[in-house]
Amino acid sequence: MITVVGLGPGDLERVGAATLARLSDPGNRVIVRTLRHPAAATLAQQRAVESCDDLYEDAERFDDLYTAVAERLLGAGQGGDVIYAVPGHPLFGEATVQALLERADVAGVSTRIVTGVSFVDAVIPALRIDP
């Protein structure tokens, strides 16, 4: 099972309690999309996490990157449960999550989405608008 969680738009303190408990559990294998996010960076200081930053550095095109991330996650998911943590909300502008979901169905790997706060949730009160 691959559980995809959202880290929200900022630091780890903004992550929901249930998601934080999953991320903090040393028994869970955690892969973050990038360590270049405040919550992911803090999490990496608290426990071992794997990052996909190397794939960003190696990919020549974004489509290649999304495929490489999805394939890494599927490999990890076939070996046991894994948590994939992404900035913001997992289904809001996250092409790696879409690539994963498409390929997971074909590969027979179960997925679960745990929502997170998106940047939109942070912007709405700052702009004082009704979207």
Secondary structure as GFF3:
##gff-version 3
##sequence-region A 1 131
A	DSSP	beta_strand	2	6	.	.	.	ID=ss1
A	DSSP	three_ten_helix	12	14	.	.	.	ID=ss2
A	DSSP	alpha_helix	17	24	.	.	.	ID=ss3
A	DSSP	beta_strand	29	32	.	.	.	ID=ss4
A	DSSP	alpha_helix	38	46	.	.	.	ID=ss5
A	DSSP	beta_strand	50	51	.	.	.	ID=ss6
A	DSSP	alpha_helix	53	58	.	.	.	ID=ss7
A	DSSP	alpha_helix	62	78	.	.	.	ID=ss8
A	DSSP	beta_strand	82	86	.	.	.	ID=ss9
A	DSSP	alpha_helix	95	107	.	.	.	ID=ss10
A	DSSP	beta_strand	111	114	.	.	.	ID=ss11
A	DSSP	alpha_helix	119	127	.	.	.	ID=ss12
###
